[in-house]
Amino acid sequence: MEHLPGFRDFFPEPLPQGEAWSAAVREHIFGRWQTVARRYGFQFYDGPPVEPLELYTAKSGEEIVGQLYNFVDKGGRAVSLRPEMTPTVARMVAARERHYKKPLKWYSIPQLFRYERQQKGRLREHFQLNADIFGEADTAADAELIALLIDLLRAFGLTADDFVIRLSSRNAWQDFYQRRGNDPAKAYDFFQIVDKLERADPVQSDIKLREHGFTLDELRAFIQGGEPTDELRRVLDNLAARGLADFVKIDYTVIRGLAYYTGVVYEAFDRHGKFRAIAGGGRYDQLVKLVSGGQVDMPAAGFAMGDVVLTELLKDRAKLPTFGERLDAYVLVEDETRRAASLGLVQRLRDAGFVVDLPLTPMKPDKQFKRAQEAGAVHTLCVLPESVVRIKRLATRAETTLPLEGVIPHLQANGN
């Protein structure tokens, strides 16, 4: 039986032939995400994988239903697997924001689901880092998030030669749209055209733009002008003070397709142009108010980074470490009469924090030794009579014999 199209199995290393997704790579990515987010003072949160369908249609309209894994549950409720995390965290903040001091700096690593056409870098499920700041309207929050995004990518060994943060402003686009006296309520349709500009047929884009009173040439001139607004200048100055100016540039082709963005927006891109956006985000000051039915009005900003494109990028740049089993020690049971003593040693080592394995059932000594090598063990240990332990370092074949109480200090001093 196969997994569903667009979904993934994550196998331990070494990967079976034909399998592309490594549980070790996923664990590596999650670990770096968590470490850097905590370094920035972000706290972890999570929410349910199933939400009321209304949570998504309220902000995106009924047309989003075609992209969702939605159904009516046994209680007669219209629900959906979560396609994104921002509505969930906005709902949570709206419900409990009085409990926390502002600003809130939260992160999560949810698995998300969208029923859409599969393509390179986009599946029907993926894991995603979400990082958000609530309760701070100043652009310092936007700069803090962009700095976090840069440092997250740098944590994988990527440099300014590998990626760039393309910075833009929905406010700048809103002002541009309204110069012709256009209805602000219709701006989202215009934003959708701009968002697809780099991927769509230029002739069709020009036709659609003329319905809003613009030409494609006018849009291109605005984009190429690239003058930062005051809010973007403040973000750039903030990042420059951190020494991160080389990682960002103004690029008005970025507008972000989601309706709820209200200010600074940005996307991270591979500088070689081989992949779709690595991450994206921006300010969404109206979403908490929308989700709470107007009861809570709180500024917010955040970004998301998915695991699919990031994994492809890290493979392409050879930035993934070599994965495989690694044991601090493999305990050989060469004499079954000493299995109980060997089990006691294994437990003491594990209690001390060492990664240790042993044969679960009787096995020939040569097969045990081969298993230790295959598992990448640094040492083999063998309990001898009178509570003495033989320790062998596999890399050098050097052996030493110590009393039981000397094993842990010896491994602590010679573990690498």
C-alpha positions in Angstrom: 0.0 0.0 0.0 1.4 3.4 -1.0 1.1 6.8 0.6 -1.3 9.3 -0.9 0.0 11.5 -3.7 1.7 14.6 -2.4 2.5 13.1 1.0 5.8 11.8 2.2 7.4 9.0 4.2 10.4 9.9 6.3 12.8 7.0 6.6 15.9 6.7 8.9 19.3 7.0 7.3 20.7 5.4 5.2 17.7 5.9 2.9 16.3 3.0 1.0 16.7 3.1 -2.7 14.2 5.4 -4.4 13.3 7.3 -1.2 14.0 11.0 -1.1 12.9 12.2 2.3 15.1 11.6 5.3 13.9 11.7 8.9 17.4 12.7 10.0 17.3 15.8 7.6 13.9 16.8 9.0 15.2 16.5 12.6 18.3 18.5 11.6 16.1 21.3 10.1 13.8 21.3 13.1 16.7 21.5 15.5 18.2 24.5 13.8 14.9 26.3 13.6 14.2 25.8 17.3 17.7 26.8 18.4 17.8 30.1 16.5 14.1 31.0 17.3 14.8 30.5 21.0 18.0 32.6 20.7 15.8 35.5 19.5 13.5 35.1 22.6 10.6 33.4 20.7 8.4 31.0 22.7 7.0 27.8 21.3 3.3 27.3 20.8 1.1 24.8 18.9 -2.5 24.4 17.9 -4.9 21.8 16.5 -4.4 20.3 13.0 -8.2 20.5 12.4 -9.9 23.9 12.6 -13.4 25.3 11.8 -13.6 25.9 8.0 -14.9 29.4 8.8 -11.5 30.3 10.2 -10.1 30.2 6.6 -13.1 31.4 4.6 -13.5 34.4 6.9 -10.2 35.9 5.7 -9.8 34.3 2.2 -13.4 33.9 0.9 -15.2 30.7 -0.2 -12.8 30.2 -3.1 -10.1 28.9 -0.8 -12.3 25.8 -0.1 -11.1 24.2 -3.3 -7.5 24.2 -2.0 -8.4 22.6 1.4 -8.8 19.1 2.9 -12.2 19.9 4.3 -15.1 17.8 5.4 -18.1 17.7 7.7 -17.2 15.9 11.0 -19.5 13.5 12.9 -20.8 16.5 14.9 -22.0 18.1 11.7 -19.3 20.8 11.8 -17.6 22.1 8.7 -13.9 21.7 9.4 -10.6 21.6 7.6 -7.1 20.4 8.0 -5.0 23.5 8.6 -3.5 24.9 5.3 -1.5 27.6 7.2 -0.8 28.5 10.8 -1.4 32.3 10.9 -5.2 32.1 11.4 -4.7 29.6 14.2 -2.2 31.7 16.1 -4.4 34.9 15.5 -7.3 33.0 17.0 -5.3 31.9 20.0 -3.9 35.4 20.6 -7.3 37.0 20.3 -8.7 34.5 22.9 -5.9 34.8 25.5 -3.8 37.9 24.8 -4.6 39.4 28.2 -2.7 36.6 29.9 0.6 37.7 28.3 2.8 40.8 28.3 3.4 42.5 24.9 4.9 42.1 22.5 4.4 38.4 22.1 7.2 36.6 20.2 5.9 33.1 19.3 7.0 30.3 17.0 5.7 26.9 15.9 6.5 24.1 13.5 3.2 22.7 12.3 2.4 20.2 9.5 0.1 21.9 7.0 -2.1 20.5 4.3 -3.4 21.9 1.0 -5.2 20.0 -1.7 -3.6 21.5 -4.8 -1.6 20.5 -7.9 1.8 19.1 -7.0 4.9 20.8 -8.5 8.6 21.3 -7.7 8.9 22.6 -4.2 5.2 22.3 -3.4 3.5 19.2 -2.1 0.1 18.5 -0.5 1.7 18.5 3.0 4.7 20.1 4.4 6.2 21.2 7.7 6.8 24.9 8.3 8.4 27.2 10.7 6.1 30.1 11.7 7.5 33.1 13.7 5.2 36.0 14.7 5.3 39.1 16.8 2.0 40.4 18.2 1.4 43.8 19.9 4.1 45.9 18.3 3.2 48.3 15.5 6.7 49.7 15.0 8.9 48.5 12.1 11.4 47.3 14.7 9.2 44.2 14.9 9.5 43.7 11.1 13.3 44.2 11.2 13.5 41.7 14.1 11.7 39.1 12.1 13.7 39.6 9.0 16.9 39.4 11.1 15.6 36.1 12.5 14.9 34.8 9.0 18.4 35.7 7.9 20.0 34.0 10.9 17.9 30.9 10.4 19.3 30.5 6.9 22.8 31.3 8.1 22.5 28.6 10.7 22.5 26.1 7.8 25.8 27.5 6.4 24.1 29.7 3.8 25.6 33.1 3.0 24.7 36.3 1.2 25.9 34.6 -1.9 23.2 31.9 -1.5 20.1 33.9 -0.7 18.5 37.4 -0.5 15.5 38.9 1.3 13.5 40.8 -1.2 11.7 43.6 0.7 8.6 45.4 -0.4 5.5 47.3 1.0 1.8 46.7 0.6 1.3 50.3 1.7 3.4 51.5 -1.3 1.4 49.4 -3.6 -1.9 50.6 -2.0 -0.9 54.2 -2.6 0.1 53.4 -6.2 -3.2 51.8 -6.8 -5.3 54.6 -5.4 -3.5 57.4 -7.3 -6.0 56.7 -10.1 -8.9 57.0 -7.8 -9.4 53.3 -7.7 -11.7 51.7 -5.0 -9.5 50.5 -2.1 -11.9 47.5 -1.7 -10.9 46.2 -5.1 -7.1 46.5 -4.5 -6.8 42.8 -3.6 -7.7 41.7 -7.2 -5.0 44.1 -8.4 -2.5 42.7 -5.9 -3.2 39.2 -7.2 -2.2 40.3 -10.7 1.0 41.8 -9.4 1.8 38.7 -7.3 1.7 36.6 -10.5 3.5 39.1 -12.7 6.7 37.1 -13.0 4.9 33.8 -13.8 2.0 35.0 -16.0 1.8 35.8 -19.7 2.7 39.5 -20.1 -0.1 40.1 -22.7 -2.7 38.6 -20.3 -1.3 40.6 -17.4 -1.5 43.8 -19.4 -5.2 43.1 -20.2 -6.0 42.5 -16.6 -4.1 45.6 -15.4 -6.0 47.9 -17.9 -9.2 46.9 -16.2 -7.8 48.7 -13.1 -6.6 51.7 -15.1 -2.9 50.7 -15.5 -0.6 49.3 -18.1 2.1 46.7 -17.7 4.8 49.3 -18.6 3.6 51.6 -15.8 3.9 48.8 -13.3 7.3 47.8 -14.5 8.5 51.5 -14.2 7.2 51.6 -10.6 8.9 48.4 -9.8 12.2 49.4 -11.4 12.1 52.8 -9.5 12.4 50.8 -6.3 12.5 53.8 -4.0 12.1 52.6 -0.4 9.2 54.1 1.6 9.9 55.6 5.1 8.8 52.3 6.7 11.2 50.3 4.4 14.0 52.7 5.1 13.6 52.2 8.8 13.8 48.4 8.3 16.9 48.7 6.2 18.6 51.0 8.7 17.8 48.6 11.5 19.2 45.6 9.6 22.3 47.6 8.6 23.0 48.4 12.3 23.0 44.6 12.8 25.5 44.1 10.0 22.9 42.4 7.8 22.5 44.9 5.0 24.1 42.5 2.4 21.2 40.1 2.8 18.3 42.4 1.8 17.3 44.5 -1.2 14.2 46.5 -2.2 12.1 44.7 -4.8 8.6 45.8 -5.5 7.8 42.6 -7.5 7.1 41.1 -4.0 3.6 41.8 -2.9 2.5 38.5 -1.2 -0.7 37.0 -2.5 -2.6 36.6 0.8 -5.3 39.2 1.5 -4.4 40.0 5.1 -1.0 41.7 4.6 -1.1 45.4 5.4 2.5 46.8 5.4 6.0 45.6 5.0 6.2 42.3 3.1 9.2 40.2 2.0 10.3 36.9 0.6 13.6 35.0 0.8 15.0 33.8 -2.6 17.8 31.6 -3.8 20.3 34.0 -5.5 20.9 31.4 -8.3 17.2 31.4 -9.2 16.8 27.6 -9.1 14.0 27.4 -6.5 10.7 29.0 -5.6 10.6 31.3 -2.6 12.3 29.9 0.5 10.2 31.9 2.9 7.8 34.8 3.0 6.0 37.0 5.4 5.0 40.5 6.4 2.8 42.7 8.5 -0.9 41.8 9.0 -2.3 44.3 11.5 -6.0 43.5 10.8 -6.1 39.7 11.1 -6.5 39.5 14.9 -9.4 42.0 14.7 -11.0 40.0 11.8 -10.7 36.6 13.6 -12.0 38.0 16.9 -15.0 39.6 15.3 -13.7 43.1 16.2 -13.2 42.3 19.9 -9.4 42.4 19.8 -7.4 44.9 17.7 -3.7 44.1 17.8 -0.8 44.8 15.3 1.0 41.7 14.1 3.8 40.6 11.8 5.4 37.2 10.9 6.9 34.9 8.4 6.9 31.2 7.4 9.6 28.9 6.1 8.7 25.5 4.6 10.8 22.4 4.8 10.4 21.3 1.2 12.2 24.1 -0.6 14.7 24.5 2.2 15.7 20.9 1.9 16.1 21.1 -1.9 18.3 24.2 -1.4 20.5 22.7 1.2 21.0 19.6 -0.9 21.9 21.7 -3.9 24.4 23.7 -1.9 25.8 20.6 -0.2 25.0 22.1 3.2 23.6 18.9 4.8 25.8 16.9 7.1 26.4 13.2 6.6 23.7 11.3 8.5 23.7 7.8 9.9 23.7 5.8 13.0 26.2 6.9 15.7 26.6 5.2 19.0 28.8 6.2 21.8 29.2 2.6 22.7 28.0 -0.9 21.7 28.0 -3.4 24.6 29.1 -6.8 23.4 27.6 -9.9 25.2 30.2 -12.5 24.5 29.2 -14.7 27.4 25.4 -15.0 28.1 26.1 -15.6 31.7 27.1 -12.0 31.9 24.0 -10.6 30.1 22.5 -9.3 33.4 25.7 -7.4 34.2 25.8 -6.1 30.6 22.2 -4.8 30.9 23.2 -3.1 34.1 26.1 -1.4 32.4 23.9 -0.3 29.5 21.4 1.3 31.8 24.1 3.1 33.8 25.5 4.5 30.5 22.1 5.6 29.2 21.3 7.3 32.5 24.6 9.2 32.1 23.4 10.4 28.7 25.4 8.1 26.4 23.8 6.6 23.2 24.3 2.9 23.7 23.0 -0.3 22.2 23.5 -4.1 22.7 22.3 -7.3 21.0 18.8 -8.1 22.3 19.2 -11.8 21.9 22.2 -14.2 21.8 24.5 -13.5 18.8 27.9 -14.7 17.7 30.7 -12.3 18.8 31.8 -11.6 15.3 28.3 -10.6 14.2 28.0 -8.4 17.3 31.3 -6.6 16.4 30.1 -6.1 12.8 26.8 -4.6 14.1 28.9 -2.2 16.3 30.8 -1.1 13.2 27.7 -0.7 11.1 26.1 1.4 13.8 29.0 3.8 13.9 29.9 3.0 17.5 32.9 4.9 18.9 33.6 2.2 21.4 32.7 -1.4 22.1 32.4 -2.5 25.7 32.4 -6.0 27.1 31.8 -7.0 30.7 34.5 -9.5 31.9 34.6 -11.5 35.1 34.9 -9.6 38.4 33.1 -6.5 37.2 35.9 -5.5 34.8 35.1 -3.9 31.4 37.1 -4.2 28.2 36.9 -1.0 26.2 37.9 -0.8 22.6 38.0 2.4 20.5 37.1 1.2 17.0 38.9 4.0 15.1 42.3 3.0 16.5 41.6 -0.5 17.8 43.2 0.7 21.1 42.0 -1.4 24.1 41.9 -0.7 27.8 40.5 -2.6 30.8 38.9 -0.7 33.6 36.8 -1.5 36.7 33.1 -0.9 36.2 33.1 2.4 38.1 35.8 3.8 35.8 33.9 3.3 32.5 31.7 6.4 32.6 34.6 8.8 33.4 36.7 7.2 30.7 34.0 7.6 28.0 33.3 11.2 29.2 37.0 12.0 28.6 37.4 10.0 25.4 33.9 10.2 23.8 34.6 11.9 20.5 
